Amino acid sequence: MPDSEIPDGITREDVLEAISALKAHSVDRHFFESERYDVIHEGERFAPRAVIGVAARRIAGRILEPKDFSGGIRSRCYTILRRLGFTVELKSEMVEILPSIPESPTLRETRRCRFANRT
């Protein structure tokens, strides 16, 4: 899936509005729950792709769908969220199984991003 569908110019305010809309269930979204990571905002967890999909509507003129862009810790979706100051964190059930898995460079990067974005 290309990340090119995510428009440039998504702002922190766009993301906050998307989170608000997702909390209120006021948008028709086509995203499932995230598998491994969540955006943490005010103690609540949100699927990163759903957040960016809704946040893009001001610029794109529509809510992006899952087929429009990819997710994952190195994706443009996650990069935008971290750049705007949001914490993208492993789900707690993933943290519980990780000690049994040898640490990879991707996992080290994930942990570094998780702690670097805390305010």
Secondary structure, DSSP 8 states (H G I E B T S, - for coil): --STTS-TT--HHHHHHHHHHHHHT-S-------SSEEEEETTEEE-HHHHHHHHTHHHHSS---GGG---STTSHHHHHHHHTT-EEEE-HHHHHHGGGS---HHHHHHHHHHHHT--
